[in-house]
Amino acid sequence: MIDDTLLAYIKQQYQLQWDGIHGIDHWTRVWRIGMFLAPLTGANQKVVGLFAFIHDACRQTDKADRHHGMRAARLAARLNKEHLGLDEHELELLDRACRYHDRGMISKEPTIGTCWDADRLDLWRIDCRPEKSYLSTGAAMDDEVITWAQGLIRRTQ
């Protein structure tokens, strides 16, 4: 999924602090949460895994950055042929997941919902408890899963 060459490319073009609130530690937790949720939700694990490392890769600020999701979707499209190897449907899922992940929406589509839930379950990093009304999947709404995700913050700090 994410090999060293791809990660190096993402790091090179990343404009913020690598270990900041939207950087590699966040992406790694989103990946862990997504990989936990995917078998429970029926999500495409490859798309969920790639989302984790791409969704915030084009941020220009840690504050409000309304277009970072669109930029991330464009990055995924550019990287697909050489690095990602997604088919047309998978690329569309990744595009939609990245493009709209910061809009506060939920999705009934399992892969998109899992991507968004994995990201939102890492809101603990900014001392914000994820609200169930912003989670898409039943698996992510489980209180034990929410508490488990909170524990990931403690283990990575």
GILINDA-V111820 format. One record per backbone hydrogen bond with DSSP energy under -0.5 kcal/mol. NH is the residue of the N-H (numbers start at 1). CO is the residue of the C=O. If there is no record, write none. Layout:
NH:CO, NH:CO
This chain:
3:1, 7:3, 8:4, 9:5, 10:6, 11:7, 12:8, 13:9, 14:10, 15:59, 20:17, 23:20, 24:18, 27:23, 28:24, 29:25, 30:26, 31:27, 32:28, 33:29, 34:30, 35:31, 36:32, 37:33, 38:34, 39:35, 40:37, 41:37, 42:38, 43:38, 45:43, 48:44, 49:45, 50:46, 51:47, 52:48, 53:49, 53:50, 54:50, 54:51, 55:51, 57:54, 59:56, 68:65, 71:67, 72:68, 73:69, 74:70, 75:71, 76:72, 77:73, 78:74, 79:75, 80:76, 81:77, 83:79, 84:79, 85:80, 91:87, 92:88, 93:89, 94:90, 95:91, 96:92, 97:93, 98:94, 99:95, 100:96, 101:97, 101:98, 103:100, 113:109, 114:110, 115:111, 116:112, 117:113, 118:114, 119:115, 120:116, 121:117, 122:119, 123:120, 125:122, 126:123, 127:124, 128:123, 134:131, 135:132, 141:137, 142:138, 142:139, 146:142, 147:143, 148:144, 149:145, 150:146, 151:147, 152:148, 152:149, 153:149, 153:150, 154:150, 155:151, 156:152, 156:153, 157:153
